[in-house]
């Protein structure tokens, strides 16, 4: 499917989503009218229980909005504290009025019934217009509308609590990742360098025992031991390079990525726009191995014949863009490589986004806040 076909599919999806949000906004308008009507009847005995019933319906709608934010926006909005269900209707109404969560829900309902109706209606019209004039920029009203709804329903301090919880979770994932990396290094040393060193020691011991009785055989064993020592040294260098490449510590991120590009079996164009001052060693390491992972995936899984890499810093944010001309269709959930890459970036409060339609090209964007060291 060409770019226009993808855009039409996207716009059709936006039309469907906009229509649903417009209907929800109309429901909010009806609910707001019911709230105002019930409030006007509170001097009469039927007004108070009617207002409580309408408030319960508003809470159900707000809970539905919280669930939608959790499912589609990945934002957790904690529900407000429950209000007492026992006691007189006047006591329950006073408790509901004093509840900050109920006041937030009323404010959200007012927004949905006024601005929400206008924004969602314009969004539907905008999407339909873009289906005809498909070359125009895409609509952004729904994103702003969703953010406003989330902000109105979010309790004070909930954002900080959510951030602390998220950082705690990513810290645990980072610790687990580092432990796995240490186990890998230990396994490589045990199965590689340690086994070869034992073999080297045996060769030298046998040569020492044969010096007097079979000098030619002893000399052959010494030559083999010399070759083995070279292989051991190469293996140790490869292991160290996998932990922290020397070129990265000596020359910085830009030159390290250039050197990495030269080692790839396909052409890799590298564009670097980084300040003269170095970034932190931890961030440089994370960025280097993130680029290494994406290049390996492009060669190994995407059958790419050309890869483009750009590194730049914009507004104290390191931005890395990797584009390949491979087969596309990348699914981050299909393997652990991209999941680990996302975890690596999120340890630095960074983010990863992937655009990979079937047939290609694949574009991977990585961002992480940074400061020069």
N, C-alpha and C positions, 0 to 999 in steps of 0.2 A: 504494500500500500504506500502511495506517495505521500509527500508532506501535506498536500491539500486534503487527502483522505483522512489522515490522522487528525488534522485540524477540525474537519467536519464532525468526526466522531467525538472529539473533545467538546465541541460546541453543542452537540446534541445532548451530551451528558450534562452540560451546564444548563441547558434549557430545562431538562427534567428536574435537576436539583433546584434551580431557581423557582420553578413552578411549585415544587413542594414547599419551599420556604415562603413563597407568597401565600399559599393556602394557610400555613401555620400563622403567618402574620395577620391574615384575616380572622382566624380563630382568636388571636390575641385581641383584635379590635372588638369582637363580640364580647369577649370576657371582660374587657375594660368597661364596656357599656353596662354589663351586668353588675360589675363592682360599683360603678357610680350610681346605678339605679338602686341597688341594695343599700348603699350608704345613705341615699336620699330618704329611704324608708325606715331608717333606724329610729326616728322618733315614734314610729308605730311598732307594736309588739312583733310583727312579722319581719321587720327589717333586720334585726340582730341575727336570728338563726339563718335567714337568707344570706346575709353577708358572710357568715361563717361557712355556709355551704359553698358559696362562690369562691371563698378563699381556699377551700380544700381543692377545688378544681384547678385554681391557679397553681397550687403546689404540685399537683399531678403534671401539669404542663411544664412547670419549671424543672421537675425531675426528669421529664422527657428530654428537655434541652440539655440538662447535665449529662444524660446518657449519650446524647448525640455528640456533645463536645468530647466526651471520653472516647467514643468509637472513631470519630472522623478526625478530630483535632489532636488526639492523644493528650488532652488536658483534663486533669482530675479536679472536679469541682465538688468539694465535700458538701453534703446536704446540710441544711440548717438544723438546729436542735428541735426536737419534737415539742409541740405545745401540749398542754394538759387537755385530755379528752373528757375529764370529769369536772363536776361543778356546774354552776349556772351558766347560761349562755353569755351573760354579761361578763362573768369572770373569764370565760374562755376567750371572748372577744378582746378583753383588756390584755390578756397574755399574748394573743396574736398581734395586737398593735404594738406591744412592747418588744416583740421579737425582731432583732435586726435582720434575720434571714427573711422574714415576711416582708419587711420594708424593702429589701433588695429585690425581692420577687415582684413587688408592686412597681418599683422603678423600672425593672426589666420589662414588665408587661406594658407599661406606658410607652417605653421605647419601641417595643415590637409593634404596638398598635398604631404608632404614628410614623416615626422614621423608618421602622422596619417595613411597613406596607409600601412606602414610597421607594425605598432602596430595592426591595425584591421585585417590585413591578418594573422599575427601570432596568433591573438586571435581566428580567425576561425579555424585555424589549431590546436590550442591547445584544443579547445572545442571538435573537432572531435576526436582528440587523446584520450581525457578523456572519450568519449563515448565507446571507445574500452577498454582502461585501466582505468576503472571507479574507481579504488581504489586510484588513484593519487590525490594529493591536487587539489582544485578548482582553476580556472584561476582568475587572478587579474588585467590583462592588461587593461580591459575595464574601470575599476574604475580609474586607473591612467590616462588613456587617457581622460576620461570625466573631471577629475579635471584640467588637463592641458588646455583643451578647455575653461573651465569656467574662469580660471585665465587669459587667453589671452584676453577674451572678456570683463572682468570686468573692469570698469573705475576706476582710482585711487580714493580712498576714498569711493567707493561704498560699500565695506565690512563693514566699520565703520558705514555708514548710515544704512545699513541693520541690523547691530547688535543693534544699538540704537532703530530702529523701532521694532525689535523683543523683546528687553527688555521692551520697553514701553507697548507692547501688553501683555506680560506675567505679567507685574506689574498690569495692569488693571484686568487681570483674577485672580491674587492672591488677590487683594482687594475685588473683587466680591466674591471669595471663603470665605475669612475671614468674610465678611458681612453675608453670608449665614450661616456660622458656629455660629456667634453671634445670629442670629435669631433662630437657632436650640436650642442653650442654653437657650435663653429667653423663647422659647416655652416649653422646658422641665421643666424649673423652674415654669412656670405658670401652666402647666397642671399636674405637679407632686408634687414638694415640697410645692408650695404655696397652692394648693388645700388641701393637707394633713394637713398642718399647720392650715388652717381654720377649718377643721374638728376636729383637736386636741383642738383648742381653744373652739369650741362649746361643746365638751365632757367635758372639765374642767369647763366651765360655768354651764352646767347642773348639774355636780357633786356638785359644790359649792352651787347651789340652793337647792339641796336635802339633804345636810348634816344633817339638823335638822329634816326634815319630813320623809325621807327615806334613812337612813344611809347605808343600805345594797346595795340599788340601786346606791347610790353615790360611794360606794367603788367599785362596778362593773365597773362603768364608769371610775374611776381612773385607774383601772387595764387595761381597754381597751386603755386608753390614753397612758399608759406606753408602751404597745405593738405598738401602732401607732408611738410613738416617735422613737422606734427602727427601724421601717420600713422607716421612714423619714430619719434617719441617714444613713441607707443602701443606699437609693436612692441618697442622696447627695454624698456619697462616690463614687457610680458608675458614677455619673455625673462628679465629679472631675477627676476620673480615665480616663474618656473619653476625657477630655480636656488636661490633662498632667499627665500621670500615676506617682504616687509617686515613684515606683521602678525605673523609668527612671531618675528622678531627684536625687535619692539617690545612685543608683548603676551604672548608665550608660547604654549605648545602648545594650551592649552584654548581661548583666544580665536581662535587660528588655525584650529582645527578647526570652531569655531562659524561663522566667516566662510566657511570652505569649504562647510559645510552649506547656508548661505544661497544659494550659487551653484549648487547642484544643481537640476535640473529636477523632482525629486520631493521630498516632505517628508522631512526627516532630523531625527530627535530626537537631541539630543546631551546626554549626562550626564557631567559632569566632576567628579571628586573628586581633585584634585591639590593638593599642598602649596603654600604661598605662594612658597617659594623655587623658582627655575628649575632645570630639568634641564640637563644639558650640551647645548650647541648642536648637536653632532653627533647625539645621540640624539633631540632634539626634531625635527631635520630628517628623520631616518630615520622616526620615528613619524608625522610629518605626511604625508610622501609615501606611507607605507604605507596610511594611512587614505584618502588621495586615490585610490590605486590600487583599493582595495576598493570605494569609492563609485562610481568610474567603471565598474567591472565590474558592480556591481549595477544601474546604470542602463542600461548599454550591452548587456550580455549576459543578465542575469537577468530583465529586464522588471519590475523591482521597482516597487511603488507606495508603499512606505514602508520606510525604513531607520532602524535604531536603532544609535547609537554610544555606547559608554561608555568612559571613560578613568579609571583609578584607579591608585594605588600601594599595593601590599600587600606588607609585609615586604621593602622595598627592591627590588621588582619592578614595573615598569610593565606593566600589563595593559590591553589594548585589546580590546574585544569589538564586532564589527560583525555585525548580524543584519538580513537583508532578507527580504521576503515574496515573492521572485521564484520562478522555475520550478525552481530547485535543479539538482541533477545536475552540480555543479562538479567538474571533473577537473583537479587541479593540473598534470598532465603534458600537458594538451592545448594549453597556451599558455605563453608566456614570462613573462607578467605576474606570476603567482603564484610562479613559480620565482625571478624577480628579487626579488620581495618577501621570499621566504624567505632569499635570499642577503643582502639588506639587513639583516635581523634577525640572522642568524647572525654577521654581522660584529661585533655587540655581544653575542655569546653568548646570543642570544635564540632563540625558537622560534615556529613557526606551526602551528596545527592547524585543520582544516577539517571541518565536518560539514554535508553538503549532499545529503540524499536527493532522489531525483527527485520533483518536485512541490513541493519546498521545505519549510520555509524553509532558508536557508543561514546558517550561523553560523561566523564566522571569529574565532579567538582568537589574539592576538599578545602575546608576553611578552618582556621584555628586562630584565636586571638594571640597576639605576640607582642613582645617588646624586645628591642635590641639589648643584647647582654652587655 
